[in-house]
Amino acid sequence: MSAVAALSSVRVVRRRQTAARTALPEIRPAAAADAAAIHALIGDHLAEGHLLPRQLEEIATHAHRFVVAVDGGRVVACADLAPLDRKVAEVRSLVVSAEARSCGTGRRLIDELVRRATVAGFDRLCAFTHAPGYFVQQGFSIVPHVWMPEKIETDCRTCSQFRTCGQYAVMLSLARTRQSCVPLGSLHG
């Protein structure tokens, strides 16, 4: 093999390796079979101090609310769309593993949750976070906690970190699409 052919072969291999590394993880709805991987991912990131623990049984029960990013058959990121009431849903347990960061995986998960929340007819999407700047970059606004009474009543009052967690409340108003609106005629029997 000539030096030119060998160099060309090395370049092709390097391009394939680079393409494999830069391929974006697949974003898909989670299934009950993903519950253990989601639980492990959340557990692996609890030490960062930005997440609350989740029970495996709860994740399995609500797996249909999660979206996951999968790379090479492995769950590398997740997020939960949790309804707080008929008008407000919350982004919960947004976790992106270290190897899947900085390539837009978190943004893609949030985009999918925004799409799902809009189609489901929610008016607002909120999150409680230690990194409000990340959400602000995606169109959320920092709001006073009292603007999220649904979250406070649903979760905060019973949390061991109530009033001491240091999280910021962020909110995104959702534009309703025609598809997500119930026709008025169907409301009147």
Secondary structure, DSSP 8 states (H G I E B T S, - for coil): --HHHHHHHHHHHHHHHHHHHH---EEEE--GGGHHHHHHHHHHTGGGTS-----HHHHHHTGGGEEEEEETTEEEEEEEEEESSSSEEEEEEEEE-GGGTTTTHHHHHHHHHHHHHHHTT-SEEEEEES-HHHHHTTT-EEE-GGG-HHHHHHTGGG-TTTTTS--EEEEEE----GGGS--HHHH--
